[in-house]
Amino acid sequence: MSARFAELAFRETPMGEISLRRRRDPRLDVDVFEVKLGEEFLMSSLFTAGEVALADLGLAQAGPGPLDVVVGGLGLGYTAQAALTDPRVGSLTIVEALEDVVDWHRRDLLPDTAGLVHDPRVRVVTADFFALVDSPGGLDPATPGRLFDVVLLDVDHTPTHHLHPSHAGFYAPEGLRRLLRLLRPGGVFALWSDAADPAFAQVLAGVAARSAVHEVVFANPLTGGTSSNVVFTAG
């Protein structure tokens, strides 16, 4: 039996205090890994269906491969891990703004996604995803202008609830157009959101040749009922 609670990592960052915690849930008899930024809970290993669905739904619309994939926001690693299970994925570039989050994975602090960043297909870019989209070089600083087959993004809570005010411009038409220009023909952009956003769905439909909104419903072990996230896809 593990200790009831442990803070595995803690650091002051430009966006606030970030911490990785492990706690034992006696009702479920499992270790739960959680990330907090300031007073906000960002993610929990109890609720990963949306992160996995982000990869599955994005890759489902991609071509035969080999695919060059970007994951924006590493977090606990479930989106990247799910992407790597697809045999079409030839390369996976993870863009993560916080070096601390990358370090958690280099140290294999998270049992469910241990070994993720050591996969030979994976390269980690420690940078602000949104700043790279705005930059002349795009999402791969080592190869300016590089295009990708799939971009999977999970950073903000929703298109209107952002971790930092500087992210807001990305969700406007011109920000989305800049992202779509980084896709190869037939490429796919997929975005995780904690909740539906009809206004953003309209914006996305207005700039993309094709777009869709997918509700992801999953069991909630804390309530005994269900919860849901949303995945937007476009290309």
MARZA-129328 format. One record per atom (N, C-alpha, C): residue in three letters; x negated, z, y. Coordinates in steps of 0.05 Angstrom, whole numbers, padded with zeros to 5 digits, always signed. Example, Ala and Ser with C-alpha at 12.3 -4.5 7.8 and 13.67 -1.06 7.14 Angstrom:
ALA-00264+00156-00114
ALA-00246+00156-00090
ALA-00264+00156-00066
SER-00257+00142-00045
SER-00273+00143-00021
SER-00258+00157+00001
//
This chain:
MET-00017+00000-00024
MET+00000+00000+00000
MET-00018+00000+00025
SER-00013-00018+00043
SER-00029-00020+00067
SER-00020+00001+00087
ALA-00037+00006+00107
ALA-00030+00024+00129
ALA-00005+00014+00143
ARG+00010+00033+00154
ARG+00036+00026+00166
ARG+00033+00007+00190
PHE+00011+00011+00206
PHE+00007-00005+00230
PHE-00023-00007+00236
ALA-00031-00031+00245
ALA-00059-00036+00253
ALA-00059-00057+00274
GLU-00075-00052+00295
GLU-00080-00073+00315
GLU-00106-00087+00307
LEU-00103-00112+00299
LEU-00126-00126+00288
LEU-00144-00138+00309
ALA-00132-00145+00332
ALA-00148-00157+00354
ALA-00133-00153+00380
PHE-00148-00150+00402
PHE-00137-00145+00428
PHE-00156-00156+00449
ARG-00145-00170+00470
ARG-00162-00180+00491
ARG-00146-00185+00516
GLU-00158-00180+00539
GLU-00146-00189+00564
GLU-00152-00219+00568
THR-00132-00235+00575
THR-00135-00263+00579
THR-00123-00270+00606
PRO-00127-00295+00616
PRO-00115-00303+00641
PRO-00085-00303+00641
MET-00073-00303+00617
MET-00044-00303+00615
MET-00033-00275+00609
GLY-00051-00255+00607
GLY-00042-00228+00601
GLY-00057-00217+00576
GLU-00049-00193+00568
GLU-00061-00180+00544
GLU-00050-00193+00519
ILE-00067-00203+00502
ILE-00058-00215+00477
ILE-00068-00197+00454
SER-00050-00192+00435
SER-00058-00176+00412
SER-00046-00187+00386
LEU-00061-00183+00365
LEU-00052-00189+00338
LEU-00048-00163+00323
ARG-00024-00158+00312
ARG-00018-00133+00300
ARG-00007-00138+00272
ARG-00013-00119+00254
ARG-00001-00119+00227
ARG+00014-00093+00224
ARG+00039-00095+00215
ARG+00055-00071+00209
ARG+00068-00074+00182
ARG+00073-00052+00170
ARG+00087-00052+00144
ARG+00116-00048+00149
ASP+00133-00067+00139
ASP+00162-00064+00142
ASP+00172-00051+00116
PRO+00180-00025+00117
PRO+00188-00011+00093
PRO+00214-00022+00080
ARG+00231-00034+00097
ARG+00256-00045+00085
ARG+00250-00069+00068
LEU+00232-00086+00077
LEU+00226-00111+00063
LEU+00202-00108+00045
ASP+00187-00086+00048
ASP+00163-00081+00032
ASP+00143-00104+00035
VAL+00138-00112+00060
VAL+00119-00133+00065
VAL+00102-00126+00090
ASP+00078-00137+00092
ASP+00063-00136+00116
ASP+00072-00158+00135
VAL+00077-00150+00160
VAL+00086-00169+00180
VAL+00064-00172+00201
PHE+00057-00196+00207
PHE+00037-00202+00227
PHE+00051-00212+00253
GLU+00044-00200+00275
GLU+00058-00206+00301
GLU+00037-00211+00323
VAL+00045-00228+00341
VAL+00028-00233+00365
VAL+00045-00226+00389
LYS+00032-00210+00407
LYS+00044-00202+00432
LYS+00027-00213+00455
LEU+00040-00223+00476
LEU+00026-00230+00501
LEU+00039-00213+00523
GLY+00024-00194+00533
GLY+00036-00175+00551
GLY+00057-00159+00536
GLU+00082-00159+00547
GLU+00104-00145+00534
GLU+00121-00163+00517
GLU+00114-00188+00516
GLU+00130-00208+00501
GLU+00120-00211+00472
PHE+00138-00212+00453
PHE+00131-00219+00426
PHE+00132-00250+00424
LEU+00109-00261+00417
LEU+00107-00290+00415
LEU+00115-00301+00388
MET+00106-00288+00367
MET+00111-00299+00341
MET+00108-00277+00320
SER+00121-00282+00297
SER+00121-00263+00275
SER+00119-00278+00248
SER+00105-00267+00229
SER+00103-00280+00203
SER+00129-00278+00188
LEU+00148-00262+00198
LEU+00175-00261+00185
LEU+00191-00286+00191
PHE+00184-00300+00213
PHE+00201-00323+00221
PHE+00183-00347+00225
THR+00180-00363+00204
THR+00162-00385+00205
THR+00175-00412+00198
ALA+00201-00411+00192
ALA+00215-00435+00184
ALA+00215-00457+00206
GLY+00218-00448+00231
GLY+00218-00467+00253
GLY+00190-00481+00256
GLU+00169-00465+00253
GLU+00142-00476+00255
GLU+00136-00496+00233
VAL+00145-00490+00209
VAL+00141-00508+00187
VAL+00158-00533+00191
ALA+00183-00530+00200
ALA+00200-00552+00205
ALA+00189-00571+00226
LEU+00176-00559+00246
LEU+00163-00576+00267
LEU+00145-00597+00254
ALA+00128-00588+00236
ALA+00110-00607+00222
ALA+00125-00626+00204
ASP+00144-00615+00189
ASP+00158-00632+00170
ASP+00175-00654+00184
LEU+00189-00646+00205
LEU+00206-00665+00219
LEU+00189-00686+00235
GLY+00167-00677+00247
GLY+00150-00696+00260
GLY+00137-00716+00241
LEU+00126-00706+00220
LEU+00113-00724+00201
LEU+00132-00741+00185
ALA+00157-00733+00182
ALA+00177-00749+00168
ALA+00182-00775+00181
GLN+00177-00777+00207
GLN+00182-00801+00222
GLN+00157-00818+00226
ALA+00135-00809+00215
ALA+00109-00823+00219
ALA+00106-00845+00198
GLY+00086-00862+00202
GLY+00080-00884+00184
GLY+00066-00875+00159
PRO+00055-00895+00144
PRO+00044-00889+00118
PRO+00017-00875+00118
GLY+00002-00876+00140
GLY-00023-00862+00142
GLY-00047-00880+00135
PRO-00071-00870+00137
PRO-00077-00842+00144
PRO-00070-00836+00173
LEU-00060-00812+00178
LEU-00049-00804+00204
LEU-00069-00786+00219
ASP-00071-00791+00245
ASP-00086-00773+00262
ASP-00065-00756+00277
VAL-00067-00730+00273
VAL-00046-00711+00282
VAL-00059-00691+00302
VAL-00043-00684+00322
VAL-00050-00663+00340
VAL-00030-00640+00337
VAL-00039-00616+00336
VAL-00022-00592+00338
VAL-00029-00578+00364
GLY-00011-00576+00382
GLY-00015-00561+00407
GLY-00004-00533+00404
GLY-00022-00514+00404
GLY-00015-00486+00400
GLY-00020-00478+00371
LEU-00041-00462+00366
LEU-00048-00454+00338
LEU-00031-00431+00329
GLY-00028-00410+00345
GLY-00011-00388+00337
GLY-00020-00376+00310
LEU-00001-00369+00293
LEU-00007-00359+00267
LEU-00015-00380+00247
GLY-00012-00405+00255
GLY-00023-00427+00239
GLY-00004-00441+00220
TYR+00022-00434+00221
TYR+00041-00445+00201
TYR+00046-00475+00205
THR+00047-00484+00230
THR+00052-00512+00235
THR+00028-00529+00225
ALA+00004-00521+00232
ALA-00019-00535+00223
ALA-00022-00535+00193
GLN-00017-00512+00181
GLN-00018-00510+00152
GLN+00002-00529+00138
ALA+00027-00529+00149
ALA+00047-00547+00138
ALA+00039-00576+00140
ALA+00027-00584+00163
ALA+00018-00611+00167
ALA-00003-00619+00147
LEU-00021-00601+00140
LEU-00043-00607+00122
LEU-00034-00610+00093
THR-00009-00602+00087
THR+00001-00606+00060
THR+00010-00635+00056
ASP+00013-00650+00078
ASP+00021-00678+00076
ASP-00004-00695+00070
PRO-00005-00709+00047
PRO-00029-00724+00040
PRO-00036-00747+00058
ARG-00017-00755+00076
ARG-00022-00777+00095
ARG-00040-00768+00118
VAL-00042-00742+00122
VAL-00057-00731+00145
VAL-00087-00734+00140
GLY-00099-00752+00156
GLY-00128-00756+00153
GLY-00145-00739+00172
SER-00134-00732+00195
SER-00148-00714+00214
SER-00127-00697+00228
LEU-00135-00673+00234
LEU-00117-00654+00248
LEU-00133-00641+00271
THR-00126-00648+00295
THR-00138-00636+00319
THR-00120-00614+00329
ILE-00130-00590+00330
ILE-00115-00567+00340
ILE-00124-00561+00368
VAL-00106-00561+00387
VAL-00112-00554+00415
VAL-00101-00527+00421
GLU-00118-00507+00426
GLU-00110-00480+00430
GLU-00124-00469+00455
ALA-00109-00458+00474
ALA-00121-00450+00499
ALA-00137-00424+00497
LEU-00130-00407+00478
LEU-00142-00380+00476
LEU-00162-00379+00454
GLU-00187-00374+00461
GLU-00209-00372+00442
GLU-00203-00349+00422
ASP-00190-00328+00432
ASP-00184-00306+00414
ASP-00167-00314+00390
VAL-00147-00331+00395
VAL-00130-00340+00373
VAL-00146-00356+00353
VAL-00164-00373+00363
VAL-00181-00389+00345
VAL-00198-00370+00328
ASP-00208-00349+00341
ASP-00225-00330+00328
ASP-00211-00315+00305
TRP-00185-00309+00309
TRP-00170-00296+00287
TRP-00171-00313+00262
HIS-00169-00339+00265
HIS-00169-00357+00242
HIS-00197-00362+00231
ARG-00217-00362+00248
ARG-00244-00365+00238
ARG-00252-00340+00221
ARG-00240-00317+00229
ARG-00245-00293+00214
ARG-00226-00288+00191
ASP-00207-00307+00188
ASP-00187-00305+00166
ASP-00172-00279+00166
LEU-00162-00271+00190
LEU-00147-00246+00192
LEU-00118-00249+00183
LEU-00109-00274+00179
LEU-00081-00279+00172
LEU-00080-00290+00143
PRO-00071-00273+00124
PRO-00073-00281+00096
PRO-00058-00307+00089
ASP-00035-00311+00101
ASP-00018-00335+00094
ASP-00032-00361+00102
THR-00049-00361+00123
THR-00061-00385+00132
THR-00092-00384+00131
ALA-00102-00366+00114
ALA-00131-00364+00111
ALA-00143-00390+00103
GLY-00166-00397+00114
GLY-00179-00422+00107
GLY-00170-00446+00123
LEU-00150-00443+00140
LEU-00139-00465+00154
LEU-00159-00480+00171
VAL-00174-00466+00188
VAL-00192-00479+00207
VAL-00218-00488+00193
HIS-00221-00481+00167
HIS-00244-00489+00152
HIS-00239-00515+00136
ASP-00215-00525+00137
ASP-00208-00550+00123
ASP-00225-00573+00136
PRO-00237-00590+00121
PRO-00254-00611+00132
PRO-00239-00631+00150
ARG-00213-00632+00148
ARG-00198-00650+00165
ARG-00192-00638+00193
VAL-00198-00612+00196
VAL-00190-00598+00220
VAL-00213-00597+00240
ARG-00206-00602+00266
ARG-00224-00597+00288
ARG-00209-00582+00309
VAL-00220-00560+00319
VAL-00207-00543+00339
VAL-00219-00550+00367
VAL-00201-00555+00386
VAL-00208-00559+00414
VAL-00198-00535+00429
THR-00215-00519+00440
THR-00206-00496+00456
THR-00202-00506+00485
ALA-00177-00511+00491
ALA-00170-00522+00518
ALA-00140-00519+00522
ASP-00131-00522+00547
ASP-00103-00522+00555
ASP-00091-00549+00547
PHE-00072-00548+00529
PHE-00059-00573+00520
PHE-00048-00589+00543
PHE-00034-00575+00561
PHE-00020-00588+00584
PHE-00040-00600+00603
ALA-00063-00587+00608
ALA-00083-00598+00625
ALA-00096-00623+00613
LEU-00099-00623+00586
LEU-00110-00646+00573
LEU-00091-00670+00575
VAL-00065-00665+00572
VAL-00046-00687+00575
VAL-00048-00699+00603
ASP-00053-00683+00623
ASP-00055-00692+00651
ASP-00082-00705+00657
SER-00102-00700+00640
SER-00129-00710+00646
SER-00132-00739+00639
PRO-00151-00753+00651
PRO-00156-00781+00645
PRO-00164-00786+00616
GLY-00177-00767+00603
GLY-00187-00771+00576
GLY-00168-00766+00554
GLY-00146-00751+00560
GLY-00126-00745+00539
GLY-00132-00721+00522
LEU-00122-00721+00498
LEU-00122-00697+00481
LEU-00148-00693+00465
ASP-00166-00711+00466
ASP-00191-00708+00451
ASP-00214-00712+00471
PRO-00225-00690+00483
PRO-00246-00693+00502
PRO-00271-00707+00491
ALA-00275-00706+00465
ALA-00298-00719+00453
ALA-00295-00749+00451
THR-00270-00759+00452
THR-00264-00787+00450
THR-00243-00794+00471
PRO-00251-00797+00496
PRO-00231-00803+00517
PRO-00214-00828+00511
GLY-00188-00824+00515
GLY-00169-00846+00511
GLY-00160-00849+00482
ARG-00168-00831+00465
ARG-00160-00832+00437
ARG-00130-00830+00434
LEU-00118-00846+00416
LEU-00089-00845+00411
LEU-00084-00832+00384
PHE-00060-00820+00381
PHE-00053-00805+00357
PHE-00027-00816+00346
ASP-00023-00810+00320
ASP+00002-00818+00306
ASP+00024-00797+00310
VAL+00016-00772+00311
VAL+00036-00750+00312
VAL+00025-00728+00330
VAL+00041-00719+00349
VAL+00034-00695+00365
VAL+00056-00674+00361
LEU+00048-00651+00352
LEU+00066-00628+00347
LEU+00059-00606+00366
LEU+00080-00598+00382
LEU+00075-00578+00403
LEU+00092-00553+00400
ASP+00078-00530+00400
ASP+00092-00504+00399
ASP+00076-00485+00416
VAL+00082-00484+00442
VAL+00069-00465+00460
VAL+00089-00448+00475
ASP+00107-00461+00489
ASP+00127-00446+00505
ASP+00151-00437+00488
HIS+00166-00418+00499
HIS+00190-00409+00485
HIS+00211-00431+00484
THR+00216-00444+00506
THR+00234-00467+00508
THR+00224-00485+00530
PRO+00236-00508+00534
PRO+00228-00526+00556
PRO+00231-00514+00584
THR+00247-00493+00586
THR+00250-00480+00612
THR+00240-00451+00613
HIS+00231-00440+00591
HIS+00220-00413+00590
HIS+00191-00415+00581
HIS+00173-00415+00601
HIS+00145-00422+00597
HIS+00127-00397+00596
LEU+00106-00399+00581
LEU+00086-00377+00581
LEU+00071-00376+00608
HIS+00069-00399+00621
HIS+00055-00400+00647
HIS+00068-00420+00665
PRO+00071-00415+00691
PRO+00085-00434+00708
PRO+00073-00462+00709
SER+00047-00464+00703
SER+00033-00490+00704
SER+00043-00509+00683
HIS+00058-00499+00663
HIS+00067-00516+00641
HIS+00092-00532+00649
ALA+00106-00523+00670
ALA+00132-00534+00677
ALA+00132-00565+00680
GLY+00112-00575+00693
GLY+00111-00604+00699
GLY+00111-00621+00674
PHE+00101-00611+00652
PHE+00100-00626+00627
PHE+00128-00635+00618
TYR+00148-00618+00623
TYR+00175-00623+00612
TYR+00192-00641+00630
ALA+00180-00650+00653
ALA+00193-00669+00670
ALA+00187-00697+00661
PRO+00202-00717+00670
PRO+00199-00744+00660
PRO+00170-00754+00660
GLU+00156-00751+00682
GLU+00129-00762+00684
GLU+00110-00748+00665
GLY+00113-00721+00661
GLY+00096-00707+00642
GLY+00100-00717+00614
LEU+00125-00721+00606
LEU+00131-00731+00580
LEU+00121-00760+00576
ARG+00123-00776+00597
ARG+00112-00803+00595
ARG+00082-00803+00590
ARG+00068-00785+00604
ARG+00039-00783+00599
ARG+00033-00777+00570
LEU+00049-00758+00559
LEU+00045-00751+00531
LEU+00051-00775+00513
LEU+00073-00789+00517
LEU+00080-00811+00500
LEU+00060-00834+00501
ARG+00046-00836+00523
ARG+00025-00857+00525
ARG+00001-00851+00508
LEU-00001-00826+00498
LEU-00023-00818+00480
LEU-00017-00823+00451
LEU+00007-00834+00446
LEU+00015-00841+00418
LEU+00009-00870+00412
ARG+00001-00875+00387
ARG-00001-00903+00377
ARG+00027-00914+00375
PRO+00030-00941+00374
PRO+00056-00953+00369
PRO+00069-00941+00344
GLY+00094-00933+00347
GLY+00108-00920+00325
GLY+00102-00891+00322
GLY+00086-00880+00340
GLY+00079-00852+00339
GLY+00102-00833+00345
VAL+00097-00807+00339
VAL+00119-00787+00340
VAL+00109-00763+00356
PHE+00126-00754+00375
PHE+00122-00728+00388
PHE+00144-00709+00379
ALA+00136-00685+00371
ALA+00156-00665+00363
ALA+00150-00639+00377
LEU+00171-00625+00386
LEU+00169-00601+00402
LEU+00187-00579+00391
TRP+00175-00555+00386
TRP+00190-00532+00378
TRP+00202-00518+00402
SER+00226-00508+00399
SER+00239-00492+00420
SER+00255-00469+00407
ASP+00255-00447+00420
ASP+00269-00424+00409
ASP+00300-00428+00411
ALA+00308-00446+00429
ALA+00337-00450+00433
ALA+00342-00478+00441
ALA+00367-00486+00439
ALA+00376-00513+00447
ALA+00373-00515+00478
ASP+00369-00540+00487
ASP+00367-00546+00516
ASP+00378-00573+00521
PRO+00405-00576+00524
PRO+00417-00602+00528
PRO+00405-00618+00551
ALA+00398-00604+00573
ALA+00387-00618+00596
ALA+00360-00631+00589
PHE+00344-00616+00575
PHE+00318-00628+00567
PHE+00322-00650+00547
ALA+00341-00648+00529
ALA+00346-00669+00510
ALA+00353-00695+00525
GLN+00368-00693+00547
GLN+00374-00717+00563
GLN+00349-00728+00576
VAL+00332-00711+00586
VAL+00307-00720+00599
VAL+00290-00735+00578
LEU+00288-00723+00554
LEU+00272-00736+00533
LEU+00283-00763+00525
ALA+00310-00764+00522
ALA+00322-00790+00515
ALA+00318-00811+00537
GLY+00315-00802+00562
GLY+00312-00821+00583
GLY+00284-00833+00585
VAL+00264-00821+00572
VAL+00236-00831+00574
VAL+00226-00842+00548
ALA+00240-00836+00525
ALA+00230-00845+00499
ALA+00248-00867+00488
ALA+00236-00884+00472
ALA+00252-00905+00459
ALA+00271-00894+00439
ARG+00264-00872+00426
ARG+00281-00859+00407
ARG+00277-00829+00409
SER+00298-00813+00406
SER+00295-00784+00407
SER+00318-00771+00391
ALA+00313-00747+00383
ALA+00333-00732+00367
ALA+00330-00702+00371
VAL+00351-00687+00366
VAL+00350-00658+00367
VAL+00358-00648+00340
HIS+00341-00631+00328
HIS+00346-00620+00301
HIS+00349-00590+00303
GLU+00370-00580+00293
GLU+00374-00551+00291
GLU+00362-00542+00264
VAL+00346-00521+00265
VAL+00333-00510+00241
VAL+00345-00482+00236
VAL+00361-00480+00216
VAL+00375-00454+00210
VAL+00360-00441+00186
PHE+00355-00415+00189
PHE+00340-00401+00168
PHE+00351-00372+00165
ALA+00345-00361+00142
ALA+00354-00333+00137
ALA+00339-00314+00155
ASN+00353-00294+00165
ASN+00341-00273+00181
ASN+00340-00248+00165
PRO+00317-00240+00154
PRO+00316-00216+00137
PRO+00322-00190+00151
LEU+00321-00190+00177
LEU+00326-00165+00192
LEU+00355-00160+00196
THR+00371-00182+00199
THR+00400-00179+00203
THR+00416-00184+00179
GLY+00404-00197+00159
GLY+00420-00205+00135
GLY+00436-00230+00140
GLY+00435-00242+00164
GLY+00449-00266+00171
GLY+00429-00289+00174
THR+00435-00307+00192
THR+00418-00330+00197
THR+00411-00331+00227
SER+00389-00344+00233
SER+00380-00350+00260
SER+00373-00380+00261
SER+00367-00390+00284
SER+00360-00418+00286
SER+00340-00424+00309
ASN+00325-00445+00305
ASN+00308-00456+00326
ASN+00316-00485+00329
VAL+00302-00499+00347
VAL+00308-00527+00352
VAL+00281-00542+00352
VAL+00282-00566+00340
VAL+00259-00584+00342
VAL+00268-00610+00354
PHE+00255-00618+00377
PHE+00261-00643+00390
PHE+00240-00663+00379
THR+00249-00688+00373
THR+00230-00709+00365
THR+00234-00733+00382
ALA+00213-00748+00387
ALA+00215-00772+00404
ALA+00192-00790+00397
GLY+00195-00815+00406
GLY+00173-00834+00402
GLY+00179-00860+00416
//
